[in-house]
């Protein structure tokens, strides 16, 4: 009987040891898989930067830093000269105007869905429509802007042909609202109910709760959503290409035509060669750097706010 109990104990200890070893091996395998996945992402990013930089070398060696500040884009053979300033201005102008239009819509929609009418049918319907807008391809937005918004601009007498910065910015604003709204909804819903109930118990109104409890608690996530929307607007291609007018000039106002960094690449990359192709690749590299800097600045701002 005593010997039998020893055998059972030994078998139990052996099984427990095997279980611990299996757990250790599983942890090692999981760590290796996670490390490999992270390494692949880093390699992809490094490969993108390397390929863009390699393709940009002829343009960089030819124009240097002057490429950033030159407003001239002349592909004429024998007097080729390229500069990115007019595309940088067009990109920032359309994106900033779109963000100015989108921020109030996203802010009030997120408060409507996540606070004022939270859990109601109308909030569910609005939230579903917002998610639906996020899933619509950009070409559909471009077609809508071309056939609906552009004629309206012409009818109002704001622009002769309806193309321009404002037209593309309005479509961009509609496109980025779902990104800002969805993340803001989640952030507002994560505010603890105990904080809001404590404020109500002290006699605070709904507006005071929003201003003094919800917004301070959710501002970090809401700021992140707006930065994400800005990055989305900067990189948009098809809708802007269809509506901005695609003229290689610096826009003189909201109703002026122009070009963006993404749209000039989409329009000219297929037929470009030599120095022009290298200049377009350098514009792509600049767009990559701008997006990276915006994301880095956003993370820094979020960290400071938090």
C-alpha positions in Angstrom: 0.0 0.0 0.0 2.9 2.4 0.9 4.8 1.4 -2.2 1.6 2.0 -4.3 1.2 5.5 -2.9 4.8 6.3 -3.6 4.3 5.2 -7.2 1.3 7.4 -7.5 3.1 10.3 -6.0 6.1 9.9 -8.4 3.7 9.7 -11.3 2.0 12.9 -10.2 5.3 14.7 -9.8 6.5 13.5 -13.2 3.2 14.7 -14.8 3.4 18.0 -13.0 7.0 18.4 -14.2 6.0 17.6 -17.8 3.2 20.1 -17.6 5.6 22.8 -16.4 8.1 22.0 -19.1 5.3 22.1 -21.7 4.2 25.5 -20.4 7.8 26.8 -20.5 8.2 25.6 -24.1 4.8 27.1 -25.1 5.9 30.5 -23.7 9.2 30.3 -25.6 7.4 29.4 -28.8 4.9 32.3 -28.3 7.8 34.7 -27.6 9.5 33.6 -30.8 6.4 34.0 -32.8 5.7 37.5 -31.5 9.3 38.5 -32.0 9.2 37.1 -35.6 6.0 39.0 -36.3 7.4 42.3 -34.9 10.6 41.7 -36.9 8.7 41.2 -40.1 6.9 44.5 -39.6 10.2 46.3 -39.0 11.7 44.7 -42.1 8.7 45.7 -44.2 8.9 49.3 -43.0 12.7 49.3 -43.6 12.3 47.9 -47.1 9.7 50.6 -48.0 12.0 53.3 -46.8 15.0 51.8 -48.6 13.1 51.4 -51.9 11.7 54.9 -51.8 15.1 56.4 -50.9 16.9 54.4 -53.7 14.3 55.5 -56.3 14.7 59.1 -55.1 18.5 59.3 -55.3 18.6 60.8 -58.9 16.2 63.5 -57.8 17.9 64.1 -54.5 21.4 64.4 -56.1 20.0 66.8 -58.8 17.9 69.2 -56.7 18.9 68.6 -53.1 17.0 70.6 -50.5 15.7 72.9 -53.2 13.2 70.2 -54.2 11.2 71.0 -51.0 11.0 74.7 -51.6 10.7 74.9 -55.4 7.2 75.6 -56.8 8.2 74.7 -60.4 7.2 71.4 -62.0 8.3 71.4 -65.7 8.6 67.9 -67.4 9.7 69.5 -70.7 12.6 67.5 -72.2 15.8 69.5 -72.0 14.7 71.9 -69.3 13.4 69.5 -66.7 13.0 71.0 -63.2 10.9 69.6 -60.4 9.8 70.9 -57.0 7.4 69.6 -54.4 6.3 72.9 -52.7 3.1 73.3 -54.6 2.1 69.7 -53.9 3.0 70.0 -50.2 0.9 73.2 -49.9 -2.1 71.5 -51.7 -1.9 68.5 -49.4 -1.7 70.4 -46.2 -4.4 72.9 -47.3 -7.0 70.3 -48.3 -6.2 68.2 -45.2 -6.4 71.0 -42.7 -9.6 72.4 -44.2 -11.1 68.9 -44.2 -10.1 68.4 -40.5 -11.6 71.8 -39.6 -14.9 70.7 -41.2 -14.8 67.2 -39.8 -13.9 68.0 -36.2 -17.3 69.5 -35.1 -19.2 66.8 -36.9 -17.2 64.0 -35.3 -17.2 65.7 -31.8 -21.0 66.2 -31.6 -21.8 62.9 -33.3 -19.7 61.0 -30.7 -21.4 62.8 -27.8 -24.8 62.1 -29.4 -24.1 58.4 -29.7 -21.9 57.7 -26.7 -23.5 60.0 -24.1 -26.8 61.7 -24.8 -28.6 58.9 -26.5 -26.4 56.0 -25.4 -28.2 52.6 -25.6 -31.2 53.9 -27.6 -32.3 52.8 -31.1 -31.5 56.1 -32.7 -27.9 55.9 -31.3 -27.6 52.4 -32.8 -28.8 53.6 -36.2 -26.4 56.6 -36.2 -23.5 54.4 -35.1 -24.3 51.9 -37.8 -24.4 54.6 -40.5 -21.1 56.0 -39.3 -19.5 52.5 -39.5 -21.1 52.1 -43.0 -19.5 55.4 -44.1 -16.1 54.1 -43.0 -16.4 51.1 -45.2 -17.3 52.9 -48.4 -14.4 52.8 -51.0 -12.8 56.2 -51.7 -13.7 56.0 -55.4 -17.4 56.0 -54.4 -16.9 59.3 -52.5 -15.1 60.7 -55.5 -17.9 59.8 -57.8 -20.5 61.3 -55.4 -18.4 64.5 -55.2 -18.0 64.7 -58.9 -21.7 64.2 -59.8 -23.4 65.8 -56.8 -21.1 68.2 -54.9 -19.3 69.7 -57.9 -22.5 70.7 -59.8 -23.7 72.3 -56.5 -20.6 74.3 -56.2 -21.1 75.5 -59.8 -24.7 76.3 -59.2 -23.8 78.4 -56.2 -21.3 80.3 -58.4 -18.4 79.5 -56.1 -16.3 78.0 -58.9 -16.7 77.9 -62.7 -16.2 74.1 -63.0 -16.7 73.1 -59.4 -13.2 71.7 -58.9 -10.9 73.0 -56.2 -9.6 72.8 -52.7 -13.0 73.3 -51.0 -14.7 70.6 -53.1 -12.1 68.0 -52.3 -11.9 69.1 -48.7 -15.6 68.7 -48.2 -15.4 65.1 -49.5 -12.4 64.4 -47.4 -14.2 65.7 -44.3 -17.0 63.3 -44.9 -14.5 60.5 -45.4 -12.6 61.1 -42.1 -15.6 61.7 -39.9 -16.2 58.0 -39.3 -12.6 57.4 -38.2 -12.7 60.2 -35.7 -16.2 59.4 -34.5 -15.7 55.7 -33.9 -12.6 56.0 -31.8 -14.2 59.0 -29.9 -17.3 56.8 -29.2 -15.2 54.1 -27.6 -13.2 56.6 -25.6 -16.3 58.3 -24.2 -17.9 55.0 -23.3 -14.8 54.0 -21.3 -15.3 56.9 -18.9 -16.3 55.2 -15.6 -20.0 55.6 -14.7 -19.0 56.2 -11.1 -17.4 59.5 -12.0 -20.5 60.7 -13.9 -22.8 59.5 -11.2 -20.8 61.3 -8.5 -21.0 64.5 -10.5 -24.8 64.1 -10.9 -25.2 63.4 -7.2 -23.5 66.8 -6.5 -26.1 68.6 -8.6 -24.1 68.9 -11.9 -26.0 69.3 -15.1 -25.4 67.2 -18.2 -23.3 70.0 -19.8 -21.2 70.3 -16.7 -20.6 66.5 -16.6 -19.5 66.6 -20.2 -17.2 69.6 -19.7 -15.7 68.6 -16.3 -15.8 64.8 -16.3 -16.2 63.2 -19.7 -13.9 65.5 -21.8 -11.0 65.6 -19.4 -11.1 61.8 -19.1 -11.6 61.1 -22.8 -9.5 63.9 -24.4 -6.4 61.6 -24.9 -8.4 59.1 -27.0 -10.3 61.8 -28.8 -7.1 63.6 -29.7 -5.8 60.3 -31.1 -8.9 60.0 -33.2 -8.5 63.4 -34.7 -4.8 62.8 -35.5 -5.8 59.5 -37.1 -8.3 61.4 -39.2 -5.7 64.0 -40.2 -3.4 61.2 -41.4 -6.2 59.6 -43.3 -6.9 62.9 -45.1 -3.2 63.5 -46.0 -2.9 60.1 -47.7 -6.2 60.1 -49.6 -5.7 59.8 -53.4 -8.6 58.9 -55.6 -11.3 61.2 -54.3 -9.0 64.2 -54.2 -7.6 63.4 -57.7 -11.2 63.5 -59.1 -12.1 66.8 -57.4 -9.1 69.1 -56.9 -8.5 70.0 -60.5 -5.0 68.6 -60.9 -3.3 71.8 -61.9 0.4 72.2 -60.9 -0.1 75.5 -59.2 -0.1 76.7 -55.6 -3.8 77.2 -54.6 -4.6 80.8 -54.0 -7.8 80.2 -52.1 -10.4 77.6 -51.2 -12.0 77.8 -54.6 -8.7 77.5 -56.5 -7.6 74.3 -58.2 -4.4 72.6 -57.3 -2.7 69.3 -56.8 -1.7 67.1 -53.8 1.2 64.8 -53.3 -0.9 61.7 -53.7 -2.8 63.0 -56.7 0.2 64.0 -58.7 1.7 60.5 -58.1 -1.5 58.9 -59.2 -1.8 61.1 -62.4 1.8 61.0 -63.6 3.5 57.8 -62.3 2.2 55.5 -65.1 3.8 57.6 -67.9 6.8 59.0 -66.0 10.4 58.0 -66.6 13.9 59.2 -65.7 14.2 62.2 -63.5 10.4 62.8 -63.4 9.9 59.3 -62.1 12.6 59.8 -59.5 11.0 63.1 -58.4 7.6 61.4 -58.0 9.2 58.7 -55.9 10.8 61.4 -53.8 7.3 63.0 -53.3 6.2 59.5 -52.1 9.1 59.5 -49.7 8.2 62.9 -48.4 4.6 61.8 -47.9 5.8 58.8 -45.9 8.0 61.0 -43.7 5.1 63.5 -43.2 2.8 60.7 -42.1 5.4 59.3 -39.7 6.0 62.7 -38.2 2.3 63.3 -37.7 1.9 60.0 -36.0 4.9 60.6 -33.8 3.6 64.1 -32.9 0.2 62.6 -32.1 1.8 60.0 -29.8 3.7 62.7 -28.0 0.7 64.9 -27.6 -1.4 61.9 -26.3 1.4 61.1 -23.8 1.6 64.6 -22.5 -2.2 64.9 -22.2 -2.5 61.5 -20.5 
